[in-house]
Amino acid sequence: IGIGAQMVGLAQGAFSAAMPYIHQRKQFGKPIASFQGMQFRVGMAATEIEAAQLMVLNAARLKDSGKPFVMQAAMAKLKASLVAEKVASQAVEWMGGVGFTKEFPLEKFYRDAKIGSIYEGTSNLQLQTIAKMISRDYEE
């Protein structure tokens, strides 16, 4: 649950770091944030961050209430780490070449996002945990 929460924070940080830039950077006399394609990407990234956050909060709620939570925690960690990688990568793209410079925090968010799929259980381990727990309901 803790790593999932960290990855949600990382995704939000990358998103928040890129948003001012896309509102300031202009192409064809308009901020790039005003173009429909960019709006779709921003909307999808925000939705994915919200979904990951809710999954982490649900796993924490279950744990705090003493209910089974391992499967939900594995799902939350998996989702949050995937979202962090995707959003950090997209945020770098939104900023173009400057997204990789040390002048902006995105290059660090991008590097840090990768570790979320590795430590405290790789994404494949999370998938295996989820599948095993689901299978228990169907075994005879």
Phi and psi in radians as a Rosetta constraint file:
Dihedral C 1 N 2 CA 2 C 2 CIRCULARHARMONIC -1.102 0.35
Dihedral N 2 CA 2 C 2 N 3 CIRCULARHARMONIC -0.753 0.35
Dihedral C 2 N 3 CA 3 C 3 CIRCULARHARMONIC -1.183 0.35
Dihedral N 3 CA 3 C 3 N 4 CIRCULARHARMONIC -0.676 0.35
Dihedral C 3 N 4 CA 4 C 4 CIRCULARHARMONIC -1.024 0.35
Dihedral N 4 CA 4 C 4 N 5 CIRCULARHARMONIC -0.759 0.35
Dihedral C 4 N 5 CA 5 C 5 CIRCULARHARMONIC -1.122 0.35
Dihedral N 5 CA 5 C 5 N 6 CIRCULARHARMONIC -0.709 0.35
Dihedral C 5 N 6 CA 6 C 6 CIRCULARHARMONIC -1.067 0.35
Dihedral N 6 CA 6 C 6 N 7 CIRCULARHARMONIC -0.733 0.35
Dihedral C 6 N 7 CA 7 C 7 CIRCULARHARMONIC -1.207 0.35
Dihedral N 7 CA 7 C 7 N 8 CIRCULARHARMONIC -0.596 0.35
Dihedral C 7 N 8 CA 8 C 8 CIRCULARHARMONIC -1.110 0.35
Dihedral N 8 CA 8 C 8 N 9 CIRCULARHARMONIC -0.798 0.35
Dihedral C 8 N 9 CA 9 C 9 CIRCULARHARMONIC -1.065 0.35
Dihedral N 9 CA 9 C 9 N 10 CIRCULARHARMONIC -0.695 0.35
Dihedral C 9 N 10 CA 10 C 10 CIRCULARHARMONIC -1.118 0.35
Dihedral N 10 CA 10 C 10 N 11 CIRCULARHARMONIC -0.797 0.35
Dihedral C 10 N 11 CA 11 C 11 CIRCULARHARMONIC -1.056 0.35
Dihedral N 11 CA 11 C 11 N 12 CIRCULARHARMONIC -0.772 0.35
Dihedral C 11 N 12 CA 12 C 12 CIRCULARHARMONIC -1.126 0.35
Dihedral N 12 CA 12 C 12 N 13 CIRCULARHARMONIC -0.671 0.35
Dihedral C 12 N 13 CA 13 C 13 CIRCULARHARMONIC -1.113 0.35
Dihedral N 13 CA 13 C 13 N 14 CIRCULARHARMONIC -0.777 0.35
Dihedral C 13 N 14 CA 14 C 14 CIRCULARHARMONIC -1.108 0.35
Dihedral N 14 CA 14 C 14 N 15 CIRCULARHARMONIC -0.771 0.35
Dihedral C 14 N 15 CA 15 C 15 CIRCULARHARMONIC -1.041 0.35
Dihedral N 15 CA 15 C 15 N 16 CIRCULARHARMONIC -0.869 0.35
Dihedral C 15 N 16 CA 16 C 16 CIRCULARHARMONIC -1.135 0.35
Dihedral N 16 CA 16 C 16 N 17 CIRCULARHARMONIC -0.541 0.35
Dihedral C 16 N 17 CA 17 C 17 CIRCULARHARMONIC -1.240 0.35
Dihedral N 17 CA 17 C 17 N 18 CIRCULARHARMONIC -0.559 0.35
Dihedral C 17 N 18 CA 18 C 18 CIRCULARHARMONIC -1.506 0.35
Dihedral N 18 CA 18 C 18 N 19 CIRCULARHARMONIC -0.455 0.35
Dihedral C 18 N 19 CA 19 C 19 CIRCULARHARMONIC -1.045 0.35
Dihedral N 19 CA 19 C 19 N 20 CIRCULARHARMONIC -0.791 0.35
Dihedral C 19 N 20 CA 20 C 20 CIRCULARHARMONIC -1.047 0.35
Dihedral N 20 CA 20 C 20 N 21 CIRCULARHARMONIC -0.671 0.35
Dihedral C 20 N 21 CA 21 C 21 CIRCULARHARMONIC -1.086 0.35
Dihedral N 21 CA 21 C 21 N 22 CIRCULARHARMONIC -0.800 0.35
Dihedral C 21 N 22 CA 22 C 22 CIRCULARHARMONIC -1.232 0.35
Dihedral N 22 CA 22 C 22 N 23 CIRCULARHARMONIC -0.298 0.35
Dihedral C 22 N 23 CA 23 C 23 CIRCULARHARMONIC -1.526 0.35
Dihedral N 23 CA 23 C 23 N 24 CIRCULARHARMONIC -0.373 0.35
Dihedral C 23 N 24 CA 24 C 24 CIRCULARHARMONIC -1.654 0.35
Dihedral N 24 CA 24 C 24 N 25 CIRCULARHARMONIC -0.617 0.35
Dihedral C 24 N 25 CA 25 C 25 CIRCULARHARMONIC -1.248 0.35
Dihedral N 25 CA 25 C 25 N 26 CIRCULARHARMONIC 2.259 0.35
Dihedral C 25 N 26 CA 26 C 26 CIRCULARHARMONIC -2.000 0.35
Dihedral N 26 CA 26 C 26 N 27 CIRCULARHARMONIC 2.489 0.35
Dihedral C 26 N 27 CA 27 C 27 CIRCULARHARMONIC -2.351 0.35
Dihedral N 27 CA 27 C 27 N 28 CIRCULARHARMONIC 2.376 0.35
Dihedral C 27 N 28 CA 28 C 28 CIRCULARHARMONIC 0.959 0.35
Dihedral N 28 CA 28 C 28 N 29 CIRCULARHARMONIC 0.572 0.35
Dihedral C 28 N 29 CA 29 C 29 CIRCULARHARMONIC 1.384 0.35
Dihedral N 29 CA 29 C 29 N 30 CIRCULARHARMONIC 0.094 0.35
Dihedral C 29 N 30 CA 30 C 30 CIRCULARHARMONIC -2.267 0.35
Dihedral N 30 CA 30 C 30 N 31 CIRCULARHARMONIC 2.616 0.35
Dihedral C 30 N 31 CA 31 C 31 CIRCULARHARMONIC -1.060 0.35
Dihedral N 31 CA 31 C 31 N 32 CIRCULARHARMONIC 2.459 0.35
Dihedral C 31 N 32 CA 32 C 32 CIRCULARHARMONIC -1.104 0.35
Dihedral N 32 CA 32 C 32 N 33 CIRCULARHARMONIC -0.374 0.35
Dihedral C 32 N 33 CA 33 C 33 CIRCULARHARMONIC -1.161 0.35
Dihedral N 33 CA 33 C 33 N 34 CIRCULARHARMONIC -0.298 0.35
Dihedral C 33 N 34 CA 34 C 34 CIRCULARHARMONIC -1.495 0.35
Dihedral N 34 CA 34 C 34 N 35 CIRCULARHARMONIC -0.156 0.35
Dihedral C 34 N 35 CA 35 C 35 CIRCULARHARMONIC -1.420 0.35
Dihedral N 35 CA 35 C 35 N 36 CIRCULARHARMONIC 2.445 0.35
Dihedral C 35 N 36 CA 36 C 36 CIRCULARHARMONIC -0.996 0.35
Dihedral N 36 CA 36 C 36 N 37 CIRCULARHARMONIC -0.747 0.35
Dihedral C 36 N 37 CA 37 C 37 CIRCULARHARMONIC -1.039 0.35
Dihedral N 37 CA 37 C 37 N 38 CIRCULARHARMONIC -0.724 0.35
Dihedral C 37 N 38 CA 38 C 38 CIRCULARHARMONIC -1.211 0.35
Dihedral N 38 CA 38 C 38 N 39 CIRCULARHARMONIC -0.680 0.35
Dihedral C 38 N 39 CA 39 C 39 CIRCULARHARMONIC -1.060 0.35
Dihedral N 39 CA 39 C 39 N 40 CIRCULARHARMONIC -0.694 0.35
Dihedral C 39 N 40 CA 40 C 40 CIRCULARHARMONIC -1.094 0.35
Dihedral N 40 CA 40 C 40 N 41 CIRCULARHARMONIC -0.752 0.35
Dihedral C 40 N 41 CA 41 C 41 CIRCULARHARMONIC -1.156 0.35
Dihedral N 41 CA 41 C 41 N 42 CIRCULARHARMONIC -0.719 0.35
Dihedral C 41 N 42 CA 42 C 42 CIRCULARHARMONIC -1.121 0.35
Dihedral N 42 CA 42 C 42 N 43 CIRCULARHARMONIC -0.793 0.35
Dihedral C 42 N 43 CA 43 C 43 CIRCULARHARMONIC -1.071 0.35
Dihedral N 43 CA 43 C 43 N 44 CIRCULARHARMONIC -0.727 0.35
Dihedral C 43 N 44 CA 44 C 44 CIRCULARHARMONIC -1.192 0.35
Dihedral N 44 CA 44 C 44 N 45 CIRCULARHARMONIC -0.739 0.35
Dihedral C 44 N 45 CA 45 C 45 CIRCULARHARMONIC -1.083 0.35
Dihedral N 45 CA 45 C 45 N 46 CIRCULARHARMONIC -0.778 0.35
Dihedral C 45 N 46 CA 46 C 46 CIRCULARHARMONIC -1.092 0.35
Dihedral N 46 CA 46 C 46 N 47 CIRCULARHARMONIC -0.695 0.35
Dihedral C 46 N 47 CA 47 C 47 CIRCULARHARMONIC -1.143 0.35
Dihedral N 47 CA 47 C 47 N 48 CIRCULARHARMONIC -0.738 0.35
Dihedral C 47 N 48 CA 48 C 48 CIRCULARHARMONIC -1.139 0.35
Dihedral N 48 CA 48 C 48 N 49 CIRCULARHARMONIC -0.699 0.35
Dihedral C 48 N 49 CA 49 C 49 CIRCULARHARMONIC -1.088 0.35
Dihedral N 49 CA 49 C 49 N 50 CIRCULARHARMONIC -0.784 0.35
Dihedral C 49 N 50 CA 50 C 50 CIRCULARHARMONIC -1.081 0.35
Dihedral N 50 CA 50 C 50 N 51 CIRCULARHARMONIC -0.749 0.35
Dihedral C 50 N 51 CA 51 C 51 CIRCULARHARMONIC -1.087 0.35
Dihedral N 51 CA 51 C 51 N 52 CIRCULARHARMONIC -0.785 0.35
Dihedral C 51 N 52 CA 52 C 52 CIRCULARHARMONIC -1.106 0.35
Dihedral N 52 CA 52 C 52 N 53 CIRCULARHARMONIC -0.723 0.35
Dihedral C 52 N 53 CA 53 C 53 CIRCULARHARMONIC -1.086 0.35
Dihedral N 53 CA 53 C 53 N 54 CIRCULARHARMONIC -0.758 0.35
Dihedral C 53 N 54 CA 54 C 54 CIRCULARHARMONIC -1.139 0.35
Dihedral N 54 CA 54 C 54 N 55 CIRCULARHARMONIC -0.627 0.35
Dihedral C 54 N 55 CA 55 C 55 CIRCULARHARMONIC -1.161 0.35
Dihedral N 55 CA 55 C 55 N 56 CIRCULARHARMONIC -0.723 0.35
Dihedral C 55 N 56 CA 56 C 56 CIRCULARHARMONIC -1.116 0.35
Dihedral N 56 CA 56 C 56 N 57 CIRCULARHARMONIC -0.799 0.35
Dihedral C 56 N 57 CA 57 C 57 CIRCULARHARMONIC -1.085 0.35
Dihedral N 57 CA 57 C 57 N 58 CIRCULARHARMONIC -0.661 0.35
Dihedral C 57 N 58 CA 58 C 58 CIRCULARHARMONIC -1.147 0.35
Dihedral N 58 CA 58 C 58 N 59 CIRCULARHARMONIC -0.760 0.35
Dihedral C 58 N 59 CA 59 C 59 CIRCULARHARMONIC -1.077 0.35
Dihedral N 59 CA 59 C 59 N 60 CIRCULARHARMONIC -0.728 0.35
Dihedral C 59 N 60 CA 60 C 60 CIRCULARHARMONIC -1.136 0.35
Dihedral N 60 CA 60 C 60 N 61 CIRCULARHARMONIC -0.695 0.35
Dihedral C 60 N 61 CA 61 C 61 CIRCULARHARMONIC -1.070 0.35
Dihedral N 61 CA 61 C 61 N 62 CIRCULARHARMONIC -0.792 0.35
Dihedral C 61 N 62 CA 62 C 62 CIRCULARHARMONIC -1.080 0.35
Dihedral N 62 CA 62 C 62 N 63 CIRCULARHARMONIC -0.782 0.35
Dihedral C 62 N 63 CA 63 C 63 CIRCULARHARMONIC -1.085 0.35
Dihedral N 63 CA 63 C 63 N 64 CIRCULARHARMONIC -0.811 0.35
Dihedral C 63 N 64 CA 64 C 64 CIRCULARHARMONIC -1.080 0.35
Dihedral N 64 CA 64 C 64 N 65 CIRCULARHARMONIC -0.530 0.35
Dihedral C 64 N 65 CA 65 C 65 CIRCULARHARMONIC -1.568 0.35
Dihedral N 65 CA 65 C 65 N 66 CIRCULARHARMONIC 0.083 0.35
Dihedral C 65 N 66 CA 66 C 66 CIRCULARHARMONIC 1.348 0.35
Dihedral N 66 CA 66 C 66 N 67 CIRCULARHARMONIC 0.265 0.35
Dihedral C 66 N 67 CA 67 C 67 CIRCULARHARMONIC -1.640 0.35
Dihedral N 67 CA 67 C 67 N 68 CIRCULARHARMONIC 2.837 0.35
Dihedral C 67 N 68 CA 68 C 68 CIRCULARHARMONIC -1.021 0.35
Dihedral N 68 CA 68 C 68 N 69 CIRCULARHARMONIC 2.351 0.35
Dihedral C 68 N 69 CA 69 C 69 CIRCULARHARMONIC -2.453 0.35
Dihedral N 69 CA 69 C 69 N 70 CIRCULARHARMONIC -0.052 0.35
Dihedral C 69 N 70 CA 70 C 70 CIRCULARHARMONIC -1.055 0.35
Dihedral N 70 CA 70 C 70 N 71 CIRCULARHARMONIC -0.795 0.35
Dihedral C 70 N 71 CA 71 C 71 CIRCULARHARMONIC -1.120 0.35
Dihedral N 71 CA 71 C 71 N 72 CIRCULARHARMONIC -0.775 0.35
Dihedral C 71 N 72 CA 72 C 72 CIRCULARHARMONIC -1.154 0.35
Dihedral N 72 CA 72 C 72 N 73 CIRCULARHARMONIC -0.606 0.35
Dihedral C 72 N 73 CA 73 C 73 CIRCULARHARMONIC -1.168 0.35
Dihedral N 73 CA 73 C 73 N 74 CIRCULARHARMONIC -0.713 0.35
Dihedral C 73 N 74 CA 74 C 74 CIRCULARHARMONIC -1.129 0.35
Dihedral N 74 CA 74 C 74 N 75 CIRCULARHARMONIC -0.731 0.35
Dihedral C 74 N 75 CA 75 C 75 CIRCULARHARMONIC -1.099 0.35
Dihedral N 75 CA 75 C 75 N 76 CIRCULARHARMONIC -0.751 0.35
Dihedral C 75 N 76 CA 76 C 76 CIRCULARHARMONIC -1.132 0.35
Dihedral N 76 CA 76 C 76 N 77 CIRCULARHARMONIC -0.757 0.35
Dihedral C 76 N 77 CA 77 C 77 CIRCULARHARMONIC -1.126 0.35
Dihedral N 77 CA 77 C 77 N 78 CIRCULARHARMONIC -0.771 0.35
Dihedral C 77 N 78 CA 78 C 78 CIRCULARHARMONIC -1.053 0.35
Dihedral N 78 CA 78 C 78 N 79 CIRCULARHARMONIC -0.926 0.35
Dihedral C 78 N 79 CA 79 C 79 CIRCULARHARMONIC -1.066 0.35
Dihedral N 79 CA 79 C 79 N 80 CIRCULARHARMONIC -0.818 0.35
Dihedral C 79 N 80 CA 80 C 80 CIRCULARHARMONIC -1.112 0.35
Dihedral N 80 CA 80 C 80 N 81 CIRCULARHARMONIC -0.693 0.35
Dihedral C 80 N 81 CA 81 C 81 CIRCULARHARMONIC -1.212 0.35
Dihedral N 81 CA 81 C 81 N 82 CIRCULARHARMONIC -0.657 0.35
Dihedral C 81 N 82 CA 82 C 82 CIRCULARHARMONIC -1.149 0.35
Dihedral N 82 CA 82 C 82 N 83 CIRCULARHARMONIC -0.726 0.35
Dihedral C 82 N 83 CA 83 C 83 CIRCULARHARMONIC -1.140 0.35
Dihedral N 83 CA 83 C 83 N 84 CIRCULARHARMONIC -0.746 0.35
Dihedral C 83 N 84 CA 84 C 84 CIRCULARHARMONIC -1.055 0.35
Dihedral N 84 CA 84 C 84 N 85 CIRCULARHARMONIC -0.793 0.35
Dihedral C 84 N 85 CA 85 C 85 CIRCULARHARMONIC -1.077 0.35
Dihedral N 85 CA 85 C 85 N 86 CIRCULARHARMONIC -0.802 0.35
Dihedral C 85 N 86 CA 86 C 86 CIRCULARHARMONIC -1.171 0.35
Dihedral N 86 CA 86 C 86 N 87 CIRCULARHARMONIC -0.822 0.35
Dihedral C 86 N 87 CA 87 C 87 CIRCULARHARMONIC -1.176 0.35
Dihedral N 87 CA 87 C 87 N 88 CIRCULARHARMONIC -0.729 0.35
Dihedral C 87 N 88 CA 88 C 88 CIRCULARHARMONIC -1.089 0.35
Dihedral N 88 CA 88 C 88 N 89 CIRCULARHARMONIC -0.727 0.35
Dihedral C 88 N 89 CA 89 C 89 CIRCULARHARMONIC -1.114 0.35
Dihedral N 89 CA 89 C 89 N 90 CIRCULARHARMONIC -0.790 0.35
Dihedral C 89 N 90 CA 90 C 90 CIRCULARHARMONIC -1.137 0.35
Dihedral N 90 CA 90 C 90 N 91 CIRCULARHARMONIC -0.693 0.35
Dihedral C 90 N 91 CA 91 C 91 CIRCULARHARMONIC -1.081 0.35
Dihedral N 91 CA 91 C 91 N 92 CIRCULARHARMONIC -0.683 0.35
Dihedral C 91 N 92 CA 92 C 92 CIRCULARHARMONIC -1.075 0.35
Dihedral N 92 CA 92 C 92 N 93 CIRCULARHARMONIC -0.786 0.35
Dihedral C 92 N 93 CA 93 C 93 CIRCULARHARMONIC -1.068 0.35
Dihedral N 93 CA 93 C 93 N 94 CIRCULARHARMONIC -0.735 0.35
Dihedral C 93 N 94 CA 94 C 94 CIRCULARHARMONIC -1.031 0.35
Dihedral N 94 CA 94 C 94 N 95 CIRCULARHARMONIC -0.571 0.35
Dihedral C 94 N 95 CA 95 C 95 CIRCULARHARMONIC -1.607 0.35
Dihedral N 95 CA 95 C 95 N 96 CIRCULARHARMONIC -0.069 0.35
Dihedral C 95 N 96 CA 96 C 96 CIRCULARHARMONIC 1.156 0.35
Dihedral N 96 CA 96 C 96 N 97 CIRCULARHARMONIC -2.579 0.35
Dihedral C 96 N 97 CA 97 C 97 CIRCULARHARMONIC -1.032 0.35
Dihedral N 97 CA 97 C 97 N 98 CIRCULARHARMONIC -0.586 0.35
Dihedral C 97 N 98 CA 98 C 98 CIRCULARHARMONIC -1.220 0.35
Dihedral N 98 CA 98 C 98 N 99 CIRCULARHARMONIC -0.283 0.35
Dihedral C 98 N 99 CA 99 C 99 CIRCULARHARMONIC -1.123 0.35
Dihedral N 99 CA 99 C 99 N 100 CIRCULARHARMONIC -0.410 0.35
Dihedral C 99 N 100 CA 100 C 100 CIRCULARHARMONIC -1.619 0.35
Dihedral N 100 CA 100 C 100 N 101 CIRCULARHARMONIC -0.096 0.35
Dihedral C 100 N 101 CA 101 C 101 CIRCULARHARMONIC -1.450 0.35
Dihedral N 101 CA 101 C 101 N 102 CIRCULARHARMONIC 2.769 0.35
Dihedral C 101 N 102 CA 102 C 102 CIRCULARHARMONIC -1.367 0.35
Dihedral N 102 CA 102 C 102 N 103 CIRCULARHARMONIC -0.029 0.35
Dihedral C 102 N 103 CA 103 C 103 CIRCULARHARMONIC -1.223 0.35
Dihedral N 103 CA 103 C 103 N 104 CIRCULARHARMONIC -0.401 0.35
Dihedral C 103 N 104 CA 104 C 104 CIRCULARHARMONIC -2.112 0.35
Dihedral N 104 CA 104 C 104 N 105 CIRCULARHARMONIC 2.619 0.35
Dihedral C 104 N 105 CA 105 C 105 CIRCULARHARMONIC -1.295 0.35
Dihedral N 105 CA 105 C 105 N 106 CIRCULARHARMONIC -0.117 0.35
Dihedral C 105 N 106 CA 106 C 106 CIRCULARHARMONIC -1.109 0.35
Dihedral N 106 CA 106 C 106 N 107 CIRCULARHARMONIC -0.606 0.35
Dihedral C 106 N 107 CA 107 C 107 CIRCULARHARMONIC -1.088 0.35
Dihedral N 107 CA 107 C 107 N 108 CIRCULARHARMONIC -0.619 0.35
Dihedral C 107 N 108 CA 108 C 108 CIRCULARHARMONIC -1.295 0.35
Dihedral N 108 CA 108 C 108 N 109 CIRCULARHARMONIC -0.727 0.35
Dihedral C 108 N 109 CA 109 C 109 CIRCULARHARMONIC -0.993 0.35
Dihedral N 109 CA 109 C 109 N 110 CIRCULARHARMONIC -0.744 0.35
Dihedral C 109 N 110 CA 110 C 110 CIRCULARHARMONIC -1.084 0.35
Dihedral N 110 CA 110 C 110 N 111 CIRCULARHARMONIC -0.808 0.35
Dihedral C 110 N 111 CA 111 C 111 CIRCULARHARMONIC -1.150 0.35
Dihedral N 111 CA 111 C 111 N 112 CIRCULARHARMONIC -0.769 0.35
Dihedral C 111 N 112 CA 112 C 112 CIRCULARHARMONIC -1.167 0.35
Dihedral N 112 CA 112 C 112 N 113 CIRCULARHARMONIC -0.517 0.35
Dihedral C 112 N 113 CA 113 C 113 CIRCULARHARMONIC -1.091 0.35
Dihedral N 113 CA 113 C 113 N 114 CIRCULARHARMONIC -0.593 0.35
Dihedral C 113 N 114 CA 114 C 114 CIRCULARHARMONIC -1.100 0.35
Dihedral N 114 CA 114 C 114 N 115 CIRCULARHARMONIC -0.625 0.35
Dihedral C 114 N 115 CA 115 C 115 CIRCULARHARMONIC -1.148 0.35
Dihedral N 115 CA 115 C 115 N 116 CIRCULARHARMONIC -0.450 0.35
Dihedral C 115 N 116 CA 116 C 116 CIRCULARHARMONIC -1.080 0.35
Dihedral N 116 CA 116 C 116 N 117 CIRCULARHARMONIC -0.483 0.35
Dihedral C 116 N 117 CA 117 C 117 CIRCULARHARMONIC -1.498 0.35
Dihedral N 117 CA 117 C 117 N 118 CIRCULARHARMONIC -0.031 0.35
Dihedral C 117 N 118 CA 118 C 118 CIRCULARHARMONIC -1.953 0.35
Dihedral N 118 CA 118 C 118 N 119 CIRCULARHARMONIC -0.942 0.35
Dihedral C 118 N 119 CA 119 C 119 CIRCULARHARMONIC -1.423 0.35
Dihedral N 119 CA 119 C 119 N 120 CIRCULARHARMONIC 2.739 0.35
Dihedral C 119 N 120 CA 120 C 120 CIRCULARHARMONIC 0.940 0.35
Dihedral N 120 CA 120 C 120 N 121 CIRCULARHARMONIC 0.722 0.35
Dihedral C 120 N 121 CA 121 C 121 CIRCULARHARMONIC 1.760 0.35
Dihedral N 121 CA 121 C 121 N 122 CIRCULARHARMONIC 2.045 0.35
Dihedral C 121 N 122 CA 122 C 122 CIRCULARHARMONIC -1.109 0.35
Dihedral N 122 CA 122 C 122 N 123 CIRCULARHARMONIC 2.891 0.35
Dihedral C 122 N 123 CA 123 C 123 CIRCULARHARMONIC -1.025 0.35
Dihedral N 123 CA 123 C 123 N 124 CIRCULARHARMONIC -0.658 0.35
Dihedral C 123 N 124 CA 124 C 124 CIRCULARHARMONIC -1.132 0.35
Dihedral N 124 CA 124 C 124 N 125 CIRCULARHARMONIC -0.654 0.35
Dihedral C 124 N 125 CA 125 C 125 CIRCULARHARMONIC -1.134 0.35
Dihedral N 125 CA 125 C 125 N 126 CIRCULARHARMONIC -0.687 0.35
Dihedral C 125 N 126 CA 126 C 126 CIRCULARHARMONIC -1.096 0.35
Dihedral N 126 CA 126 C 126 N 127 CIRCULARHARMONIC -0.754 0.35
Dihedral C 126 N 127 CA 127 C 127 CIRCULARHARMONIC -1.077 0.35
Dihedral N 127 CA 127 C 127 N 128 CIRCULARHARMONIC -0.714 0.35
Dihedral C 127 N 128 CA 128 C 128 CIRCULARHARMONIC -1.126 0.35
Dihedral N 128 CA 128 C 128 N 129 CIRCULARHARMONIC -0.754 0.35
Dihedral C 128 N 129 CA 129 C 129 CIRCULARHARMONIC -1.051 0.35
Dihedral N 129 CA 129 C 129 N 130 CIRCULARHARMONIC -0.808 0.35
Dihedral C 129 N 130 CA 130 C 130 CIRCULARHARMONIC -1.053 0.35
Dihedral N 130 CA 130 C 130 N 131 CIRCULARHARMONIC -0.840 0.35
Dihedral C 130 N 131 CA 131 C 131 CIRCULARHARMONIC -1.103 0.35
Dihedral N 131 CA 131 C 131 N 132 CIRCULARHARMONIC -0.730 0.35
Dihedral C 131 N 132 CA 132 C 132 CIRCULARHARMONIC -1.104 0.35
Dihedral N 132 CA 132 C 132 N 133 CIRCULARHARMONIC -0.699 0.35
Dihedral C 132 N 133 CA 133 C 133 CIRCULARHARMONIC -1.229 0.35
Dihedral N 133 CA 133 C 133 N 134 CIRCULARHARMONIC -0.649 0.35
Dihedral C 133 N 134 CA 134 C 134 CIRCULARHARMONIC -1.164 0.35
Dihedral N 134 CA 134 C 134 N 135 CIRCULARHARMONIC -0.721 0.35
Dihedral C 134 N 135 CA 135 C 135 CIRCULARHARMONIC -1.076 0.35
Dihedral N 135 CA 135 C 135 N 136 CIRCULARHARMONIC -0.523 0.35
Dihedral C 135 N 136 CA 136 C 136 CIRCULARHARMONIC -0.990 0.35
Dihedral N 136 CA 136 C 136 N 137 CIRCULARHARMONIC -0.578 0.35
Dihedral C 136 N 137 CA 137 C 137 CIRCULARHARMONIC -1.276 0.35
Dihedral N 137 CA 137 C 137 N 138 CIRCULARHARMONIC -0.263 0.35
Dihedral C 137 N 138 CA 138 C 138 CIRCULARHARMONIC -1.988 0.35
Dihedral N 138 CA 138 C 138 N 139 CIRCULARHARMONIC -0.097 0.35
Dihedral C 138 N 139 CA 139 C 139 CIRCULARHARMONIC -1.354 0.35
Dihedral N 139 CA 139 C 139 N 140 CIRCULARHARMONIC 2.592 0.35
